[in-house]
Amino acid sequence: MKQLFYFPLLLIFIVIGCSSDDSQVLPPQKKSLEEQLLGKWNMTTFNFYDTESGDLVQALTENGNCSYFGYMELMTEGKETVGYYNAQNNCSEQKHPGTWILNEGSKEIVLKVSQSGMEAAYRILHIDNNEMELQVIHEGGVRPSDSGIDLHVLFEK
């Protein structure tokens, strides 16, 4: 008699345990390079490398009492704001709105400041959810490589 009582319970557990799971967990889709770039990136470090030897010549990691050197905020529709913190003026912020364009093939970003028209171009060397490393191609027409320097800027979100 006890066996007849346990058999329906056992059947219920088997049916529940073997039911199909329609809620599949899909792996996260990889974000496009443009999607990864969106957001506010704080400048943490400037690394100066010798173009011939590749050796690190100097690393700037502090901007007086300011938390960061500045930031680059990339927004949708090609809008951007570049900001700098002036360590000699109580870390006052200077904002420069403008536009940005990404060339995904060459992994290059071109920023253009609206007020002055100054352009700067960078190559993306590394990017993930929290960190980015850019190589300066030119800023306002000045190429660090013309002076034997390969300048990398490190950012964090």
C-alpha beads as a LAMMPS data file, in Angstrom:
LAMMPS data file: protein, C-alpha beads

157 atoms
156 bonds

1 atom types
1 bond types

-500.0 500.0 xlo xhi
-500.0 500.0 ylo yhi
-500.0 500.0 zlo zhi

Masses

1 110.0

Atoms # bond

1 1 1 0.000 0.000 0.000
2 1 1 2.859 2.353 0.791
3 1 1 4.315 1.740 -2.663
4 1 1 1.108 2.892 -4.356
5 1 1 1.242 6.154 -2.394
6 1 1 4.878 6.895 -3.327
7 1 1 4.481 6.036 -6.998
8 1 1 2.275 9.114 -7.884
9 1 1 4.647 11.385 -5.940
10 1 1 7.613 9.967 -7.807
11 1 1 5.794 10.479 -11.097
12 1 1 5.111 14.143 -10.242
13 1 1 8.802 14.786 -9.512
14 1 1 9.854 13.106 -12.764
15 1 1 7.388 15.143 -14.818
16 1 1 8.374 18.423 -13.153
17 1 1 12.094 17.641 -13.373
18 1 1 11.907 16.757 -17.058
19 1 1 9.721 19.604 -18.232
20 1 1 11.215 21.627 -21.066
21 1 1 12.930 24.881 -20.229
22 1 1 11.800 27.397 -22.823
23 1 1 13.672 30.274 -21.189
24 1 1 17.037 29.754 -22.824
25 1 1 19.881 31.887 -21.597
26 1 1 21.449 33.452 -24.648
27 1 1 25.063 34.564 -24.562
28 1 1 25.414 38.341 -24.437
29 1 1 25.757 39.873 -27.874
30 1 1 29.034 41.579 -28.552
31 1 1 28.669 45.351 -28.749
32 1 1 29.821 47.139 -31.870
33 1 1 32.903 49.309 -31.565
34 1 1 30.720 52.417 -31.717
35 1 1 28.506 51.133 -28.884
36 1 1 31.589 50.402 -26.771
37 1 1 32.850 53.952 -27.291
38 1 1 29.673 55.668 -26.105
39 1 1 29.853 57.203 -22.645
40 1 1 32.148 59.320 -20.530
41 1 1 35.818 58.296 -20.532
42 1 1 38.126 59.854 -17.908
43 1 1 41.762 60.494 -18.889
44 1 1 43.997 58.781 -16.353
45 1 1 47.452 58.515 -17.915
46 1 1 49.585 59.894 -20.735
47 1 1 52.329 57.467 -21.803
48 1 1 55.157 58.792 -23.980
49 1 1 57.052 56.120 -25.935
50 1 1 60.176 56.493 -28.055
51 1 1 59.129 55.729 -31.653
52 1 1 62.429 53.994 -32.477
53 1 1 62.962 51.799 -29.421
54 1 1 59.351 51.554 -28.231
55 1 1 60.581 52.259 -24.698
56 1 1 58.373 54.159 -22.268
57 1 1 60.069 57.546 -21.828
58 1 1 57.600 59.189 -19.451
59 1 1 54.223 58.485 -17.860
60 1 1 52.051 61.302 -16.554
61 1 1 49.606 59.922 -14.014
62 1 1 48.793 62.937 -11.844
63 1 1 47.183 66.289 -12.543
64 1 1 47.810 68.160 -9.308
65 1 1 44.882 67.636 -6.929
66 1 1 42.455 66.831 -9.772
67 1 1 41.071 63.320 -9.986
68 1 1 41.682 63.171 -13.748
69 1 1 43.355 65.176 -16.510
70 1 1 40.038 65.494 -18.253
71 1 1 37.491 63.425 -20.104
72 1 1 36.013 62.607 -23.461
73 1 1 32.267 62.021 -23.586
74 1 1 31.098 60.395 -26.803
75 1 1 27.365 60.529 -27.435
76 1 1 24.999 59.253 -30.097
77 1 1 24.508 61.108 -33.360
78 1 1 28.201 62.048 -33.456
79 1 1 28.112 64.538 -30.601
80 1 1 30.969 64.808 -28.136
81 1 1 32.328 66.912 -25.323
82 1 1 35.973 67.049 -24.367
83 1 1 36.704 68.495 -20.960
84 1 1 39.913 69.375 -19.140
85 1 1 40.592 70.054 -15.479
86 1 1 42.910 72.964 -14.740
87 1 1 45.076 71.886 -11.793
88 1 1 46.378 75.436 -11.364
89 1 1 42.848 76.815 -10.935
90 1 1 41.286 74.484 -8.328
91 1 1 40.575 71.826 -10.970
92 1 1 38.148 74.102 -12.798
93 1 1 36.554 72.406 -15.771
94 1 1 36.856 73.613 -19.356
95 1 1 34.316 72.033 -21.745
96 1 1 34.658 71.886 -25.509
97 1 1 31.616 70.488 -27.347
98 1 1 31.937 69.172 -30.859
99 1 1 31.477 66.159 -33.082
100 1 1 33.125 62.779 -33.551
101 1 1 33.402 60.250 -36.367
102 1 1 34.539 56.638 -36.151
103 1 1 36.240 54.728 -38.940
104 1 1 35.676 51.143 -37.791
105 1 1 38.027 49.688 -40.420
106 1 1 41.091 51.617 -39.250
107 1 1 39.790 51.957 -35.659
108 1 1 40.322 55.702 -35.821
109 1 1 38.296 58.395 -34.074
110 1 1 38.305 61.979 -35.292
111 1 1 37.090 64.675 -32.899
112 1 1 36.294 68.204 -34.003
113 1 1 35.797 71.002 -31.486
114 1 1 32.876 73.187 -32.609
115 1 1 34.116 76.584 -31.419
116 1 1 37.693 76.471 -32.680
117 1 1 37.358 73.927 -35.477
118 1 1 40.411 72.100 -34.114
119 1 1 40.591 68.439 -35.144
120 1 1 42.258 65.561 -33.378
121 1 1 42.637 61.962 -34.535
122 1 1 43.263 58.880 -32.407
123 1 1 43.724 55.167 -33.065
124 1 1 41.988 52.747 -30.709
125 1 1 44.589 50.305 -29.382
126 1 1 42.426 48.673 -26.707
127 1 1 38.867 48.967 -25.437
128 1 1 36.684 47.003 -23.038
129 1 1 33.792 47.895 -20.731
130 1 1 35.964 49.941 -18.345
131 1 1 39.244 50.850 -20.048
132 1 1 40.437 52.314 -23.306
133 1 1 43.858 53.130 -24.765
134 1 1 44.194 55.567 -27.648
135 1 1 47.239 56.428 -29.716
136 1 1 47.412 60.100 -30.698
137 1 1 47.732 60.441 -34.465
138 1 1 47.495 64.229 -34.407
139 1 1 45.988 67.012 -32.318
140 1 1 45.426 70.300 -34.095
141 1 1 47.752 69.199 -36.875
142 1 1 50.605 68.399 -34.480
143 1 1 51.855 64.822 -34.806
144 1 1 53.781 63.506 -31.786
145 1 1 55.526 61.036 -34.095
146 1 1 57.216 63.981 -35.876
147 1 1 59.092 64.541 -32.594
148 1 1 59.995 60.879 -32.156
149 1 1 57.200 60.326 -29.633
150 1 1 54.378 57.785 -29.703
151 1 1 51.762 59.213 -27.319
152 1 1 49.145 56.919 -25.755
153 1 1 46.257 58.181 -23.629
154 1 1 44.621 55.830 -21.130
155 1 1 41.000 56.239 -20.091
156 1 1 38.597 54.627 -17.651
157 1 1 34.817 54.753 -17.412

Bonds

1 1 1 2
2 1 2 3
3 1 3 4
4 1 4 5
5 1 5 6
6 1 6 7
7 1 7 8
8 1 8 9
9 1 9 10
10 1 10 11
11 1 11 12
12 1 12 13
13 1 13 14
14 1 14 15
15 1 15 16
16 1 16 17
17 1 17 18
18 1 18 19
19 1 19 20
20 1 20 21
21 1 21 22
22 1 22 23
23 1 23 24
24 1 24 25
25 1 25 26
26 1 26 27
27 1 27 28
28 1 28 29
29 1 29 30
30 1 30 31
31 1 31 32
32 1 32 33
33 1 33 34
34 1 34 35
35 1 35 36
36 1 36 37
37 1 37 38
38 1 38 39
39 1 39 40
40 1 40 41
41 1 41 42
42 1 42 43
43 1 43 44
44 1 44 45
45 1 45 46
46 1 46 47
47 1 47 48
48 1 48 49
49 1 49 50
50 1 50 51
51 1 51 52
52 1 52 53
53 1 53 54
54 1 54 55
55 1 55 56
56 1 56 57
57 1 57 58
58 1 58 59
59 1 59 60
60 1 60 61
61 1 61 62
62 1 62 63
63 1 63 64
64 1 64 65
65 1 65 66
66 1 66 67
67 1 67 68
68 1 68 69
69 1 69 70
70 1 70 71
71 1 71 72
72 1 72 73
73 1 73 74
74 1 74 75
75 1 75 76
76 1 76 77
77 1 77 78
78 1 78 79
79 1 79 80
80 1 80 81
81 1 81 82
82 1 82 83
83 1 83 84
84 1 84 85
85 1 85 86
86 1 86 87
87 1 87 88
88 1 88 89
89 1 89 90
90 1 90 91
91 1 91 92
92 1 92 93
93 1 93 94
94 1 94 95
95 1 95 96
96 1 96 97
97 1 97 98
98 1 98 99
99 1 99 100
100 1 100 101
101 1 101 102
102 1 102 103
103 1 103 104
104 1 104 105
105 1 105 106
106 1 106 107
107 1 107 108
108 1 108 109
109 1 109 110
110 1 110 111
111 1 111 112
112 1 112 113
113 1 113 114
114 1 114 115
115 1 115 116
116 1 116 117
117 1 117 118
118 1 118 119
119 1 119 120
120 1 120 121
121 1 121 122
122 1 122 123
123 1 123 124
124 1 124 125
125 1 125 126
126 1 126 127
127 1 127 128
128 1 128 129
129 1 129 130
130 1 130 131
131 1 131 132
132 1 132 133
133 1 133 134
134 1 134 135
135 1 135 136
136 1 136 137
137 1 137 138
138 1 138 139
139 1 139 140
140 1 140 141
141 1 141 142
142 1 142 143
143 1 143 144
144 1 144 145
145 1 145 146
146 1 146 147
147 1 147 148
148 1 148 149
149 1 149 150
150 1 150 151
151 1 151 152
152 1 152 153
153 1 153 154
154 1 154 155
155 1 155 156
156 1 156 157
